Amino acid sequence: MSSPSSAFSPISSPEVWPLSARWFLTLGGISACASVVFSAAFAHMPVFSGGVPMAVQTALSQQQFHSLGLLFTGLALRVCGASRWLQAAGWLMFVGLLLFSFNLYARHVFGWDALRALVPWGGAAWILAWLVLAMGLAQGNRVINRLA
């Protein structure tokens, strides 16, 4: 007879988690950490001595929110299985972070304005990510229900 703790070992053991789940959990954790670091750093940067611009505050809050989205996507991949919909949602969230949040940081901190036109594409990536995530979750439920 197995012990109660061994019954949970497949769930708690990261080696049985899909690689994509581990990637999105890692990216979400790093992004969440970076958002806290950026928030603290921006509060003390001389370039923001008059206050952190609203665009940068928006970029920070969106980074924090979509870091949670990446973490959720990683967990959904574990629960629903390796789905192309869920993987696409995670990568779209990551692309949104780069095109929206990090683009705005570069513009306001370094004065680098070369990729300014890509900011709306980052927002569009996030919108699409949430729609694709919903499709993946709906598909995952059907697969789980068929197996039950």
N, C-alpha and C positions, 0 to 999 in steps of 0.2 A: 504494500500500500504506500502510496506516495504521500509526502508531507504536504500540508496546505500551501506552503510557500513555493513548492515545486510546481504546483498547478498554475502559478502566475509567471513562471520563468520565461515562457515564450513572449509574453507581452513586454516584460521588463528587460529582456535581453536585446540590445541594439543590433546584434548581428543578424537577427531574423527580420528586422525592419527593412523595407525596400530602400535601396540606395537613395532614390529620389526623396523619400521621406526624411532621411537623415540630412540630405543636402538642404532642404527647405527649413528644417528645424535649426540647422547650424546657421544658415543665412539669416533667418529671423532673429535668432539670439544675438548674432553679431550686429545686425542692423539696429536692434533695440538698444544694445549697449552703446553703439555709436551715436544714437539720437540723444542719449543722456549726456555723453561726453560733449557733443556739439552744443547742446543746450547750455551746459555749464560754461564752455569755452566762449560761446557767443556773448554771454552775459558779461564777460570780462574783457572782450577784445576792444582795443582802441577805436577800430573802425565803426563799432556800434556804440560809441560813448553817448550818443544822443538817444539811444534806445534801439532795440532790435527791430528792423523793419517788419511790417506785417507779412510780406512775402516770405521772409525767412521763418517767421513764426508758423505760417501755414505749412511750409515745407517740413518743419520739425514735427508738427502734429500729424501731418500725413505720413511721414516716415514712421512715427510711432504706431499709428493705426495699421499701416500695411506691414510692419514688422510682426504684429500680432496676426495679420492675415497669412503671412508666410508660415508662422508657427502652426496656425490652424490647418493650413494646407498640408504641412508635413504630417500632422496627426490624422487628417482625413485620408492621406495615402496609406497610412498604417491600418486604419479601420476598413477602408473600402478596397484596398489593394491598389497595385500600380495601374493607374488609369491615365491615359493620354490627356484626358480633359483636366484632371487634377494637376498633372505635371505642367501642362500649358498654363494653367492658372498661376502656379507658383512662379514660372519664368516670366509671365507677364507682370506680376507684382514686382519682381526684381528689376525688370526693365523700367517699370514706372518709377522705382526708387532712383535709378540712375538718371533718367531723363527729366524727372520733375524735381525731386528734392536735391540731389547732388548738383544738378544744373543750377538751381537757384542759389545754393551755397557758393558755388564757384563764381557766380555773377556778383553776389553781394560781398563776399569776403575778398576775392582776388581781383575783382573787376573784369573777369573773363566773360565776355558776352558772345563768343563765337557760336555757341549752340542754343542761343535764346529761343529760336524758333521751334526747338524740340520739346520745350516745356509742355505745351498742350498735348503732344503725343504721349508724354508720360502720364498725364491725366487720362487720356483715352486708353492707354494700356491698363490702367487700374480699373476703369469701368469694364473693359472687356474681361479682365481677370476675374472680377466678381461674377459676371455672367457665366463665364466658362466654369468657374468653381461650382456654381449652382447646377450646371449641366452635369458636371462630373459627380456631384453628390446625388443627383437624381438617378443617374445611371448606376452608381454604386449601390444605391438602395435596391434597385431592380435585381442586380446580381446577387446581393445578400439575400433578398426575399426568395429568389429562385433556389438558392442553396438550402434554405431553411425548411 
